[in-house]
Amino acid sequence: MAGRGGAAYDRRVADRSATTLPGALASPRYLVSGWPWRALGYLVSAPLLLTAALPVLLPVTAGTAVAWAVLARWLSGPWLSVLVALAGAALVAAVAPVAVAPVTSVERLRLGLVDRRPLPPRPAPSGADGWGQLRARYTQPWSWREVAHAVVAVPAAAAVFTALVPVLAVVGVVAAAPLVVLLSDEPVTFGPAVLSRAGEAVPLTLAALAALPVLGYLVGLAAAGLAAAGRALLWGSSAQRLRAELSEVEQSRARIARAFEAERRRIERDLHDGAQQRLVGLTLRLGMARLDLPPDSPASEAVAAAHEEAKQLLAEFREFVHGIHPAILTDRGLVPALRELAGRCPVPVTVDADLPGRPPGPIESTAYFVVAEALSNVAKHSGARRAEVTVRGDGAVLSVRVRDDGCGGADAAAGTGLVGLSDRVAAVGGTLDLSSPVGGPTVVRVELPWGPSQR
């Protein structure tokens, strides 16, 4: 009991102390741990990888066969082989990027057997529509890494599996040699030896058992090599994986910014078409009721007070809706929206804008709210007599500058609202710079990537 308990303890320790198969192979407890079985499971699961590759193999094999049959009518010899090989490579390049995903998914599951390290997230094809996602599969590096992995890993796994199964079968039969001889009515041949009694087969069993540790290490080495190659092909070096993860984070942040902007527009539209219209109707009805009542009656005074409060509430509600997402920005674009914003600022503001067209929605919205926050700070804190808003775009970069002649000394970290705007600018891949020496002037500069239109 104590011996079995100690072996189980050693197995648990070995399993916990290593996170990868190479690390387990370096441990003296490797053979008494679960890692040899993990390695064996990784190797014998090769048929799953081959099955996952069928969406690539079937059309490529069929296309190559058709190319051979067609070209064989006019060519023969080495030229025929070269052209058929080129046709097969072209078919792989055409089919594999869109059909290789099951191979990658199966390999991720198999790698979990021999490598406990977290796997990088599988990139998602970027693109707003199906065509954009399809194009990404032919242009993104990660997609071609998956193709390279399938081209290398599937044949290698199949070759190792083909060599391993006969070896396991031979070792298993040799280990069971006494039982085979015992169940046979005639002498059994094992290589050069002809055995007629079970006792004569015991040395074969001992030899097979002695070979098991060697086989365990060979299986581990083969699985470790294939797994390392698969991980390297799929995710590259640590620096490459870090760059890929950073790229995915940036894309995710941009998707969140677009979703946030779309939600702002939806809320603005719902409030404008719903609650605001009800407030307008309520104000009109109170105004009509006010006209119908005698001027000096108590009811007239109450209705008049309610009417004034309703008008004030409507004005405040319109300002609130405007702050969520101004309708003029959606309907007419950035420049008219900035001119309207400048007209409502208590400090005189001049707007100088020169754009080749409308920027993408998230970029346009970000630029607008940067200017809105900057002008709000001008009105509240700067003591400025005038401000200038300059907007320029060349189809690649949208530049926005807000300058005032106030007292300066603004600090983005002091709660002026620019910290949140800086995060919002960074979310769409832009930069925000604040220059505000004591005594002024204060200048807010923003550069945003123009990018393809997302409207």
C-alpha positions in Angstrom: 0.0 0.0 0.0 2.8 2.4 0.9 4.6 1.6 -2.3 1.6 2.2 -4.5 0.8 5.4 -2.6 4.4 6.6 -3.1 4.3 5.9 -6.8 1.0 7.8 -7.1 2.5 10.7 -5.2 5.6 10.7 -7.5 3.2 10.7 -10.5 1.3 13.7 -9.2 4.5 15.6 -8.4 5.9 15.0 -11.9 2.6 16.0 -13.5 2.5 19.3 -11.6 6.2 20.2 -11.8 6.3 20.4 -15.6 4.1 22.4 -17.9 5.5 21.1 -21.2 6.6 17.7 -22.4 10.3 18.7 -22.9 10.3 19.8 -19.2 8.8 16.5 -18.2 11.4 14.5 -20.3 14.1 16.1 -18.2 12.6 14.9 -15.0 13.8 11.5 -13.5 10.1 10.8 -12.7 9.0 11.1 -16.3 8.3 7.4 -16.8 6.1 7.2 -13.6 4.1 10.3 -14.5 1.2 10.8 -16.9 3.4 12.4 -19.5 4.2 9.3 -21.5 0.5 8.6 -21.9 0.0 12.2 -22.9 2.7 11.9 -25.5 1.2 8.7 -26.8 -2.3 10.3 -27.0 -0.8 13.2 -28.9 0.8 10.9 -31.5 -2.1 8.4 -31.9 -4.5 11.3 -32.4 -2.9 12.0 -35.8 -6.0 10.5 -37.7 -8.1 13.4 -36.2 -5.6 15.9 -37.8 -5.8 14.0 -41.1 -9.6 14.0 -41.0 -9.7 17.7 -40.2 -7.5 18.3 -43.3 -9.9 16.6 -45.7 -11.6 19.9 -46.7 -8.1 20.8 -48.1 -6.9 17.4 -49.3 -10.0 16.4 -51.3 -10.3 19.4 -53.6 -6.5 19.6 -54.0 -6.2 15.9 -54.8 -9.1 16.0 -57.2 -7.8 19.2 -58.9 -4.3 17.8 -59.2 -5.7 14.6 -60.8 -7.7 16.6 -63.3 -4.6 18.7 -64.1 -2.6 15.5 -64.7 -5.3 14.1 -67.0 -5.5 17.3 -69.0 -1.8 18.0 -69.3 -0.9 14.4 -70.1 -2.6 14.9 -73.5 0.1 17.3 -74.6 3.1 16.8 -72.3 5.1 14.0 -70.8 8.2 13.5 -68.8 9.7 16.0 -66.4 7.6 19.0 -67.7 4.4 17.2 -67.0 5.5 16.5 -63.4 6.6 20.1 -62.9 3.4 21.6 -64.2 1.2 19.3 -62.2 3.2 20.1 -59.1 2.7 23.8 -59.8 -1.0 23.2 -60.3 -1.2 21.4 -56.9 0.6 24.2 -55.2 -1.8 26.8 -56.7 -4.7 24.7 -55.5 -3.3 24.6 -52.0 -2.8 28.4 -52.1 -6.4 28.9 -53.3 -8.2 26.4 -51.0 -6.1 26.2 -47.8 -6.6 29.6 -46.3 -10.4 29.2 -46.2 -10.4 25.5 -45.4 -7.5 25.0 -42.9 -9.4 26.3 -39.8 -10.4 22.7 -38.7 -6.8 21.6 -38.7 -5.8 24.5 -36.5 -8.7 23.8 -34.1 -7.7 20.1 -33.8 -4.0 21.0 -33.3 -4.9 23.3 -30.4 -6.7 20.5 -28.7 -3.8 18.1 -29.3 -1.3 20.6 -28.0 -3.2 20.7 -24.7 -2.0 17.1 -24.1 1.7 17.9 -24.2 1.9 21.7 -23.5 0.0 23.2 -20.5 1.0 26.7 -21.4 -1.9 29.0 -22.4 -2.3 29.2 -26.1 -2.5 32.6 -27.8 -6.1 33.4 -28.9 -6.9 32.4 -32.4 -7.1 35.6 -34.5 -10.5 36.4 -36.0 -10.7 37.6 -39.7 -11.0 41.3 -39.7 -13.6 42.9 -41.9 -17.0 44.5 -41.7 -18.6 42.0 -44.1 -18.1 38.5 -45.4 -16.0 39.7 -48.3 -13.6 41.6 -46.0 -13.2 38.5 -43.8 -12.5 36.4 -46.8 -9.9 38.8 -48.1 -8.3 38.8 -44.6 -7.7 35.1 -44.8 -5.6 35.6 -47.9 -3.7 38.7 -46.7 -3.1 38.2 -43.0 0.2 36.5 -41.9 -1.6 34.3 -39.3 -3.7 32.7 -42.0 -0.6 31.6 -44.0 1.1 30.4 -40.8 -1.9 28.1 -40.4 -1.5 26.9 -44.0 2.2 26.3 -43.4 1.4 24.3 -40.3 -1.1 22.1 -42.1 1.4 21.5 -45.0 4.1 20.4 -42.5 2.2 19.0 -39.6 -0.3 16.7 -41.3 2.3 14.7 -43.3 4.6 14.6 -40.3 1.9 13.4 -37.9 0.7 10.8 -40.4 4.3 9.5 -40.9 5.0 9.2 -37.2 1.6 7.5 -36.7 2.3 5.0 -39.5 5.7 4.1 -37.9 4.4 4.1 -34.4 1.5 1.7 -34.8 3.5 -1.3 -36.1 6.1 -0.7 -33.3 3.4 -0.7 -30.6 1.8 -3.8 -32.2 5.1 -5.7 -32.3 6.0 -4.7 -28.7 2.5 -5.7 -27.5 2.6 -9.1 -29.3 6.1 -9.9 -28.0 5.1 -8.9 -24.5 2.2 -11.3 -24.7 4.3 -14.0 -26.3 3.6 -16.6 -23.5 -0.1 -16.1 -23.9 0.1 -16.4 -27.7 2.0 -19.7 -27.4 -0.3 -21.0 -24.8 -3.4 -20.3 -26.9 -1.9 -21.7 -30.1 -2.2 -25.4 -31.0 1.0 -25.3 -33.1 4.5 -23.8 -32.5 4.7 -20.1 -32.9 7.4 -18.3 -34.8 8.9 -15.1 -33.4 11.6 -14.0 -35.8 14.3 -16.7 -35.8 12.8 -18.4 -32.7 10.2 -21.2 -32.9 8.4 -21.6 -29.6 6.2 -24.5 -28.6 5.9 -23.9 -24.8 4.9 -20.8 -22.9 8.0 -20.9 -20.7 10.2 -20.5 -23.8 8.5 -17.1 -24.5 9.2 -15.6 -21.1 12.6 -14.1 -22.2 10.7 -12.3 -25.1 8.3 -10.9 -22.6 11.2 -9.6 -20.4 12.9 -8.1 -23.4 9.6 -6.3 -24.4 9.2 -5.0 -20.9 12.8 -3.8 -20.9 12.1 -2.0 -24.1 9.1 -0.1 -22.7 11.2 2.7 -21.0 13.1 3.3 -24.2 9.9 3.3 -26.2 8.4 5.8 -23.6 11.2 8.2 -24.2 11.1 7.8 -27.9 7.4 8.5 -27.9 8.0 11.6 -25.7 10.8 12.9 -27.9 8.7 12.4 -31.1 5.6 14.1 -29.6 7.8 17.0 -28.2 9.4 17.6 -31.6 6.1 17.6 -33.4 4.4 19.8 -30.8 7.3 22.3 -30.8 7.2 22.5 -34.6 3.4 22.9 -34.6 3.5 25.7 -32.0 6.3 27.5 -33.8 4.5 27.3 -37.2 1.3 28.5 -35.7 2.5 31.3 -33.5 6.1 31.9 -34.4 8.6 33.3 -31.9 7.8 35.0 -28.6 8.3 38.4 -30.3 6.0 37.5 -33.2 3.4 36.2 -30.8 3.6 39.4 -28.8 3.2 41.5 -32.0 0.2 39.4 -33.0 -1.4 39.8 -29.6 -0.9 43.5 -29.7 -2.4 43.7 -33.1 -5.4 41.7 -31.9 -5.8 44.0 -28.9 -5.7 47.1 -31.2 -8.3 45.5 -33.5 -10.5 44.6 -30.6 -10.2 48.1 -29.2 -11.2 49.6 -32.6 -14.2 47.2 -32.7 -15.2 48.3 -29.2 -14.9 51.9 -30.2 -17.1 51.3 -33.3 -19.7 49.5 -31.3 -19.7 52.3 -28.6 -20.2 54.9 -31.3 -23.1 52.9 -32.9 -24.7 52.6 -29.5 -24.4 56.3 -28.9 -26.1 57.0 -32.2 -28.9 54.5 -31.4 -29.5 56.1 -28.0 -29.6 59.6 -29.5 -32.0 58.5 -32.2 -34.3 56.8 -29.7 -34.3 59.8 -27.4 -34.9 62.2 -30.3 -37.7 60.2 -31.8 -39.3 59.2 -28.5 -38.9 61.1 -25.3 -38.1 64.5 -27.0 -41.1 64.3 -29.2 -43.3 63.7 -26.1 -41.8 66.7 -24.4 -42.5 68.8 -27.4 -46.1 67.6 -27.4 -46.5 68.3 -23.7 -45.1 71.8 -24.0 -47.5 72.6 -26.9 -50.5 71.3 -24.9 -49.6 73.3 -21.9 -49.2 76.4 -24.1 -52.7 75.8 -25.6 -54.2 75.3 -22.1 -52.5 78.5 -20.9 -54.2 80.4 -23.7 -57.7 78.9 -22.9 -57.6 79.9 -19.2 -58.4 83.4 -17.9 -55.2 85.3 -17.3 -55.8 86.1 -13.7 -57.1 82.7 -12.5 -55.1 80.5 -10.1 -55.2 77.7 -12.7 -53.7 80.0 -15.3 -50.7 80.8 -13.1 -50.1 77.1 -12.3 -50.4 76.1 -16.0 -48.1 79.0 -17.0 -45.5 77.9 -14.4 -45.7 74.3 -15.7 -45.4 75.6 -19.3 -42.2 77.5 -18.5 -40.7 74.5 -16.7 -41.6 72.2 -19.6 -39.9 74.6 -22.0 -36.8 74.7 -19.8 -36.8 70.9 -19.5 -37.2 70.6 -23.3 -34.2 72.9 -23.8 -32.1 70.9 -21.3 -33.2 67.6 -22.8 -32.2 68.8 -26.3 -28.7 69.8 -24.9 -28.5 66.3 -23.3 -29.4 64.6 -26.6 -27.0 66.8 -28.5 -24.2 65.8 -26.1 -24.8 62.1 -26.7 -24.4 62.5 -30.5 -25.5 65.6 -32.3 -27.9 65.0 -35.2 -26.1 67.6 -37.3 -22.9 65.5 -37.1 -24.7 62.5 -38.5 -26.7 64.4 -41.1 -24.2 67.0 -42.4 -20.8 65.9 -41.3 -17.9 67.2 -39.1 -17.4 70.7 -40.5 -21.0 72.0 -40.1 -21.2 70.3 -36.7 -18.0 72.1 -35.5 -19.3 75.4 -36.8 -22.6 74.9 -34.9 -20.5 73.9 -31.8 -18.5 77.1 -32.2 -21.6 79.2 -32.5 -22.9 77.9 -29.1 -19.6 78.6 -27.3 -19.7 81.7 -25.1 -16.1 82.5 -26.2 -15.8 83.7 -29.9 -14.5 80.8 -31.9 -13.3 80.7 -35.5 -13.3 77.4 -37.5 -10.9 76.8 -40.3 -11.5 73.5 -42.0 -10.3 71.9 -45.2 -11.3 68.3 -45.7 -11.4 66.2 -48.9 -14.5 64.5 -47.7 -16.2 63.0 -44.7 -14.0 60.8 -42.4 -15.2 57.5 -41.2 -17.9 57.6 -38.5 -15.8 56.8 -35.4 -13.0 59.2 -36.5 -15.5 62.0 -37.2 -17.2 61.5 -33.9 -13.9 61.3 -32.0 -12.7 64.6 -33.6 -16.0 66.3 -32.8 -16.0 65.4 -29.1 -12.4 66.3 -28.7 -13.2 69.8 -30.0 -16.4 69.9 -27.8 -14.4 69.1 -24.6 -11.6 71.5 -25.5 -14.1 74.4 -26.1 -15.8 73.5 -22.9 -12.5 73.8 -21.0 -11.9 77.1 -22.8 -15.2 78.5 -21.6 -14.9 77.3 -18.1 -11.2 77.5 -17.1 -9.1 79.5 -19.6 -10.3 83.1 -19.4 -9.7 83.3 -23.1 -11.0 86.1 -25.3 -11.1 84.0 -28.4 -10.3 80.5 -29.7 -9.4 78.9 -33.0 -10.3 75.4 -34.4 -8.2 74.2 -37.3 -9.1 71.0 -39.1 -7.1 69.4 -41.9 -7.3 66.1 -43.7 -5.4 64.5 -46.6 -7.3 61.2 -46.8 -4.7 59.5 -44.6 -4.6 61.6 -41.4 -7.2 63.9 -39.9 -5.5 66.6 -37.9 -7.4 68.8 -35.4 -6.0 71.7 -33.4 -7.8 73.9 -30.8 -6.0 77.0 -29.7 -7.0 79.7 -27.2 -5.3 82.8 -25.9 -6.2 82.1 -22.2 -4.0 81.9 -19.1 -2.7 78.4 -19.8 -1.5 76.0 -17.2 -3.9 73.3 -18.2 -3.0 69.8 -17.0 -4.6 66.7 -18.6 -4.3 64.7 -15.4 -6.1 67.4 -13.3 -9.6 66.3 -14.2 -10.2 68.5 -17.3 -11.8 65.6 -19.2 -8.9 65.2 -21.6 -7.8 61.9 -20.0 -10.9 60.2 -21.1 -10.6 61.8 -24.6 -7.0 60.7 -24.8 -8.2 57.1 -24.2 -10.9 57.5 -26.8 -8.4 58.9 -29.3 -6.0 56.0 -28.6 -8.9 53.6 -29.2 -9.1 54.6 -32.8 -5.3 54.6 -33.3 -4.8 58.3 -32.9 -2.7 60.6 -30.7 -3.5 63.6 -28.5 -1.0 66.2 -27.4 -1.6 69.1 -25.0 0.6 72.2 -24.8 -0.4 74.7 -22.1 2.4 76.7 -20.6 1.5 79.1 -17.8 0.4 82.4 -19.4 -0.9 80.6 -22.5 -1.6 79.9 -25.2 -3.2 76.4 -24.7 -3.1 74.2 -27.8 -4.7 70.7 -28.1 -3.5 68.7 -31.1 -5.1 65.5 -32.3 -4.1 63.3 -35.2 -6.5 60.5 -36.2 -6.0 57.9 -38.9 -8.4 58.5 -41.7 -8.7 54.9 -42.9 -11.4 53.5 -45.1 -14.9 54.8 -44.7 -17.0 52.7 -42.4 -20.4 54.4 -43.2 
